[in-house]
Amino acid sequence: MVPNDPFEDLDVPDPLADLERATLQLSVHTDTRRYGKQMVIVEGVEDVSDPKALASTLKTALGTGGTVKGDRIELQGDHADRVRELLREQGFQVAD
C-alpha cells in the first residue's frame, strides 16, 4: 500500500519551490556604472530554479530593464528598497 502524498490536496503548483525560496539568502545592493548610472545587483540567485523568470518578474514590477549574468541579476535604476520588498513578498530571505 502506497501512502498518500501529503501535498496532493494543496492548490500549489510546486510545494517544494516555497522551501527553496525560504532557504536561499539573497543580497541586494546598488552599484554605480559608467556615466553615473545606478544598477541594482541581486546576488545569490545561482540556486534559484529559474533566475530568468525571477528577473523578468522584477523587471515587470519595476518597469525597468535588466539581465541575468551568472549568479546575479542586474536591474537598471536605483530600486534597491523596492527590490528587497518584492523578493520578500515572493518568500525569499534578503540580507540587509
N, C-alpha and C positions, 0 to 999 in steps of 0.2 A: 504494500500500500504506500503510495506516494503522499507525503504530507502536503497540505495546501500551501500555496505561495502566499506569504503574508502581505505582499504588495498587489495581489490580484484585484482587490476591490478598490484600490486607490485610483483616483482620477488624475494621475500624474504620468506624463509620458515616460520618464525615467527617474525613479525614486533615488537611484544612486548618484544622479547628477547633483542633487542637493548636498549629498555627502562630500562630493568633490569640491563644491564651492565653499563649504564650511571649513574644509581642512586647508585650503590654499590661503596663503598670506601674500597679498599684492601690495606693492608700494607705488605711490603716485607722487611725482614731483614735477616742477616746471623747469624748463631749460630754455636759454636764450640762444637763438640761432643767428645766422647771418642777417644783417640789416636790422637787428633788434627784434626780430620776430619771436614770439613766445610759442613754445611747444609743451604740451603735457605728455609726460612719459609714464606709462603704466608698465612696471616691471614685474616679472614673476609669472607671466602667462604661458610659459612653456609647458606647464602641466594642465592647462585648460584644454578640454577636449576639442573645442573649435574656436581658437583665438580670432579667426577672421570674422566669425559670426558675432563674437563679443565686440570686436572693433566696429563692425557695422552698426550694431545696436547703439554704441556710444556715439558714433558719428551722427546717426539719425537723431538721437535725443538732443545733441548739442547743435546740430545744424552746421557742422564743420567737416573739414577733410581730415584725412589721416591714413595711416598704413600700419601693417604688422611687419616688424623687422626682427627676425629671430625670436628672442624670448621677451619682446616688448611691443607695446602698442604706442605709436606716436600720433598725437592729435594736435591739429593746428589751433592756436589760440591759448589764452590763459583761462582755462576752465578747471583747474585742479580741484577746487572745492566741490563743484558740481559733479565731476567725475567720481570723486570719493563717495558722494551721496548716491549716485547711480549704481556704483558697484555694490555698496552695502544693501541697497534695495533689492539687488539680484542675489543676495546671500553670500557675497564674498567678504572675507576679512580683509580690511585695509589698514596697513600700518600708518600711524600718524607721524 
